[in-house]
């Protein structure tokens, strides 16, 4: 039995949530995944997983063993990267994660430019609005929007963005430009469900927050849909400033209630801060940070 291979399959099964999901990720038949895990349990003389048709859970022995597996597999990967020269020259695969719209607008162009200047580096860019775990998801660098919780992560701030309220010039011409958040009670609202409640929106009122009841004529699950609906004159919406920067510059949307906006949210490049930083990671940080700072400053409303 190849124990490292079996440990890797076990880790994948735990991360994926089931043996079948692990098989799909690994391109391996379910029967093979199940046999490898069973062989490992037989070798150890203990059950690692509780299996059912709906879910997979770790036993007490399994929890401690999988934690050890992660450390061992990470050490092996680190040794392989060192031996392959990843610490002597920028090379290998770099894994990036970013929010969907921000990633498409700002990170993807930077990644493309970086690839042109670093032929020995490949990039895996995952666009998701889910907060990834850098270690568990094996991500080298993540772009985070918002205040960062205290952690061992290392962050490089590249700018800030605002949460803005906007509508089309035609809508404001017909219904009036709101001068205070309470006026939104009489406006048609478009809610992006990933960013806020469909029943109330929160604004700054001096040093405190003011919660305003609103009526959502339209609720959507993407920022792009909310922006398109606002441009079409359905009502007003709240999104992040970079998401509407082009529409505002084009004059198809107008920002309102700026004096009631919350403090801008920082945008940061985040990594785990490992003691010896691979050169591919350092190269990307040095390349991307100034470009993102410039892009965010140009895109500021």
C-alpha positions as semicolon CSV with decimal commas, in nm:
position;residue;x (nm);y (nm);z (nm)
1;X;0,000;0,000;0,000
2;X;0,123;0,348;-0,092
3;X;0,054;0,523;0,238
4;X;0,110;0,877;0,107
5;X;-0,133;0,810;-0,176
6;X;-0,390;0,669;0,066
7;X;-0,345;0,963;0,302
8;X;-0,394;1,205;0,014
9;X;-0,716;1,028;-0,091
10;X;-0,842;1,032;0,268
11;X;-0,775;1,406;0,295
12;X;-0,956;1,467;-0,032
13;X;-1,256;1,264;0,086
14;X;-1,279;1,466;0,408
15;X;-1,245;1,798;0,222
16;X;-1,499;1,696;-0,044
17;X;-1,747;1,559;0,208
18;X;-1,790;1,214;0,054
19;X;-1,598;0,933;-0,114
20;X;-1,785;0,982;-0,440
21;X;-1,707;1,357;-0,446
22;X;-1,340;1,276;-0,380
23;X;-1,346;1,033;-0,669
24;X;-1,483;1,300;-0,901
25;X;-1,217;1,551;-0,790
26;X;-0,939;1,296;-0,834
27;X;-1,075;1,140;-1,155
28;X;-1,083;0,804;-0,976
29;X;-1,360;0,539;-0,956
30;X;-1,557;0,534;-0,629
31;X;-1,460;0,169;-0,576
32;X;-1,090;0,262;-0,588
33;X;-1,133;0,551;-0,343
34;X;-1,328;0,327;-0,102
35;X;-1,070;0,048;-0,127
36;X;-0,776;0,283;-0,062
37;X;-0,942;0,424;0,251
38;X;-1,036;0,076;0,370
39;X;-0,678;-0,045;0,316
40;X;-0,554;0,245;0,528
41;X;-0,800;0,165;0,807
42;X;-0,699;-0,201;0,795
43;X;-0,331;-0,105;0,812
44;X;-0,395;0,117;1,116
45;X;-0,632;-0,130;1,280
46;X;-0,897;0,136;1,345
47;X;-1,194;0,299;1,176
48;X;-1,125;0,651;1,047
49;X;-1,458;0,733;0,886
50;X;-1,823;0,683;0,967
51;X;-1,991;0,629;0,631
52;X;-2,358;0,674;0,546
53;X;-2,550;0,732;0,225
54;X;-2,583;1,103;0,304
55;X;-2,265;1,207;0,479
56;X;-1,917;1,116;0,586
57;X;-1,787;1,198;0,935
58;X;-1,456;1,140;1,108
59;X;-1,416;0,919;1,413
60;X;-1,208;1,049;1,703
61;X;-0,912;0,852;1,569
62;X;-0,987;0,984;1,221
63;X;-0,979;1,347;1,332
64;X;-0,633;1,322;1,483
65;X;-0,503;1,110;1,196
66;X;-0,630;1,348;0,924
67;X;-0,473;1,645;1,107
68;X;-0,141;1,455;1,102
69;X;-0,196;1,366;0,735
70;X;-0,233;1,732;0,647
71;X;0,095;1,820;0,817
72;X;0,280;1,530;0,654
73;X;0,143;1,595;0,306
74;X;0,215;1,968;0,333
75;X;0,573;1,891;0,443
76;X;0,618;1,653;0,148
77;X;0,480;1,911;-0,095
78;X;0,711;2,173;0,054
79;X;1,010;1,942;0,013
80;X;0,915;1,871;-0,348
81;X;0,883;2,242;-0,424
82;X;1,222;2,307;-0,270
83;X;1,385;2,021;-0,462
84;X;1,229;2,134;-0,791
85;X;1,384;2,478;-0,755
86;X;1,073;2,674;-0,661
87;X;1,276;2,866;-0,403
88;X;1,562;2,944;-0,638
89;X;1,356;3,067;-0,935
90;X;0,992;3,176;-0,980
91;X;0,828;2,864;-1,126
92;X;0,542;2,619;-1,068
93;X;0,166;2,660;-1,022
94;X;0,028;2,959;-0,832
95;X;-0,323;2,928;-0,687
96;X;-0,526;3,250;-0,658
97;X;-0,874;3,320;-0,522
98;X;-1,086;3,634;-0,567
99;X;-1,449;3,748;-0,548
100;X;-1,630;3,685;-0,877
101;X;-1,684;4,036;-1,016
102;X;-1,370;4,187;-0,866
103;X;-1,168;3,894;-0,995
104;X;-1,302;3,924;-1,348
105;X;-1,258;4,302;-1,365
106;X;-0,926;4,345;-1,185
107;X;-0,746;4,021;-1,095
108;X;-0,779;3,839;-1,428
109;X;-0,612;4,121;-1,629
110;X;-0,326;4,126;-1,376
111;X;-0,292;3,746;-1,393
112;X;-0,280;3,755;-1,774
113;X;-0,009;4,023;-1,773
114;X;0,185;3,827;-1,509
115;X;0,179;3,508;-1,720
116;X;0,329;3,695;-2,013
117;X;0,629;3,799;-1,804
118;X;0,677;3,470;-1,615
119;X;0,671;3,179;-1,863
120;X;0,760;2,917;-1,599
121;X;0,463;2,998;-1,374
122;X;0,110;2,864;-1,426
123;X;-0,192;3,018;-1,251
124;X;-0,507;2,855;-1,117
125;X;-0,757;3,138;-1,056
126;X;-1,076;3,054;-0,865
127;X;-1,350;3,317;-0,871
128;X;-1,591;3,270;-0,583
129;X;-1,770;3,492;-0,334
130;X;-1,718;3,222;-0,071
131;X;-1,453;3,296;0,192
132;X;-1,190;3,032;0,115
133;X;-0,962;2,875;0,373
134;X;-0,615;2,922;0,229
135;X;-0,469;2,614;0,393
136;X;-0,757;2,372;0,343
137;X;-0,831;2,491;-0,013
138;X;-0,458;2,504;-0,092
139;X;-0,469;2,866;-0,211
140;X;-0,146;3,067;-0,229
141;X;-0,297;3,417;-0,242
142;X;-0,653;3,538;-0,183
143;X;-0,800;3,881;-0,252
144;X;-1,015;3,983;0,044
145;X;-1,261;4,273;0,057
146;X;-1,337;4,399;0,408
147;X;-1,172;4,418;0,746
148;X;-0,955;4,115;0,817
149;X;-0,997;3,922;1,143
150;X;-0,690;3,884;1,362
151;X;-0,496;3,586;1,234
152;X;-0,155;3,466;1,132
153;X;-0,224;3,569;0,772
154;X;-0,010;3,837;0,608
155;X;-0,201;4,109;0,421
156;X;-0,091;4,367;0,165
157;X;-0,349;4,645;0,130
158;X;-0,403;4,756;-0,229
159;X;-0,694;4,997;-0,192
160;X;-1,050;5,033;-0,070
161;X;-1,404;5,021;-0,206
162;X;-1,736;5,171;-0,102
163;X;-2,088;5,037;-0,078
164;X;-2,291;5,279;-0,289
165;X;-2,656;5,346;-0,361
166;X;-2,734;5,424;-0,722
167;X;-3,010;5,450;-0,979
168;X;-3,058;5,558;-1,337
169;X;-3,089;5,928;-1,428
170;X;-3,438;5,856;-1,566
171;X;-3,552;5,694;-1,241
172;X;-3,427;5,984;-1,031
173;X;-3,582;6,234;-1,272
174;X;-3,921;6,068;-1,225
175;X;-3,906;5,987;-0,853
176;X;-3,661;6,247;-0,722
177;X;-3,307;6,218;-0,589
178;X;-3,325;6,099;-0,224
179;X;-3,169;6,337;0,026
180;X;-3,193;6,103;0,327
181;X;-3,202;5,721;0,362
182;X;-3,554;5,731;0,515
183;X;-3,685;5,845;0,173
184;X;-3,605;5,497;0,039
185;X;-3,927;5,378;0,202
186;X;-4,107;5,539;-0,093
187;X;-3,864;5,417;-0,361
188;X;-3,853;5,092;-0,556
189;X;-3,550;4,896;-0,439
190;X;-3,343;4,625;-0,607
191;X;-3,169;4,397;-0,361
192;X;-2,857;4,195;-0,436
193;X;-2,920;3,915;-0,185
194;X;-2,550;3,833;-0,150
195;X;-2,475;4,175;-0,004
196;X;-2,773;4,284;0,207
197;X;-3,119;4,219;0,344
198;X;-3,425;4,250;0,122
199;X;-3,623;4,420;0,402
200;X;-3,388;4,682;0,544
201;X;-3,065;4,859;0,454
202;X;-2,815;5,008;0,697
203;X;-2,657;5,350;0,655
204;X;-2,422;5,566;0,860
205;X;-2,583;5,838;1,067
206;X;-2,303;6,031;1,233
207;X;-2,114;5,787;1,456
208;X;-2,395;5,532;1,466
209;X;-2,584;5,313;1,219
210;X;-2,934;5,383;1,094
211;X;-3,149;5,091;0,974
212;X;-3,402;5,188;0,708
213;X;-3,697;4,972;0,611
214;X;-3,723;4,924;0,235
215;X;-3,945;4,743;-0,013
216;X;-3,763;4,525;-0,265
217;X;-3,946;4,527;-0,597
218;X;-3,677;4,295;-0,727
219;X;-3,442;4,053;-0,549
220;X;-3,153;3,901;-0,744
221;X;-2,855;3,685;-0,651
222;X;-2,583;3,856;-0,857
223;X;-2,452;4,210;-0,858
224;X;-2,459;4,220;-1,238
225;X;-2,833;4,154;-1,243
226;X;-2,897;4,424;-0,982
227;X;-2,692;4,674;-1,183
228;X;-2,866;4,586;-1,511
229;X;-3,207;4,630;-1,348
230;X;-3,105;4,968;-1,203
231;X;-2,980;5,085;-1,543
232;X;-3,315;4,975;-1,689
233;X;-3,493;5,205;-1,440
234;X;-3,653;4,941;-1,217
235;X;-3,537;5,120;-0,903
236;X;-3,235;5,193;-0,685
237;X;-2,980;4,937;-0,573
238;X;-2,678;4,907;-0,342
239;X;-2,362;4,742;-0,467
240;X;-1,987;4,785;-0,433
241;X;-1,831;5,088;-0,600
242;X;-1,603;4,894;-0,837
243;X;-1,904;4,703;-0,970
244;X;-2,070;5,020;-1,103
245;X;-1,765;5,233;-1,183
246;X;-1,804;5,189;-1,561
247;X;-2,179;5,257;-1,551
248;X;-2,130;5,573;-1,343
249;X;-1,858;5,699;-1,578
250;X;-2,086;5,624;-1,875
251;X;-2,368;5,819;-1,713
252;X;-2,613;5,525;-1,706
253;X;-2,612;5,525;-1,323
254;X;-2,590;5,804;-1,067
255;X;-2,468;5,762;-0,708
256;X;-2,686;5,903;-0,428
257;X;-2,666;5,946;-0,049
258;X;-2,286;5,950;-0,046
259;X;-2,275;6,133;0,289
260;X;-2,455;5,837;0,451
261;X;-2,217;5,567;0,326
262;X;-2,027;5,346;0,569
263;X;-1,649;5,373;0,585
264;X;-1,478;5,223;0,277
265;X;-1,379;4,856;0,299
266;X;-1,011;4,768;0,248
267;X;-0,899;4,541;-0,034
268;X;-0,603;4,317;0,053
269;X;-0,383;4,049;-0,095
270;X;-0,361;3,779;0,172
271;X;-0,128;3,480;0,212
272;X;-0,033;3,245;0,494
273;X;0,301;3,409;0,571
274;X;0,507;3,091;0,559
275;X;0,866;3,138;0,683
276;X;1,024;3,075;0,343
277;X;0,815;3,241;0,073
278;X;0,823;3,067;-0,269
279;X;0,959;3,299;-0,533
280;X;0,649;3,254;-0,751
281;X;0,439;3,398;-0,466
282;X;0,679;3,685;-0,399
283;X;0,697;3,761;-0,772
284;X;0,318;3,783;-0,798
285;X;0,284;4,003;-0,489
286;X;0,548;4,244;-0,621
287;X;0,386;4,246;-0,967
288;X;0,018;4,259;-0,868
289;X;0,012;4,500;-0,573
290;X;0,105;4,820;-0,763
291;X;-0,120;4,730;-1,058
292;X;-0,421;4,667;-0,833
293;X;-0,353;4,989;-0,642
294;X;-0,353;5,182;-0,969
295;X;-0,667;5,007;-1,096
296;X;-0,857;5,075;-0,774
297;X;-0,751;5,438;-0,763
298;X;-0,859;5,488;-1,126
299;X;-1,187;5,309;-1,063
300;X;-1,270;5,516;-0,754
301;X;-1,602;5,699;-0,777
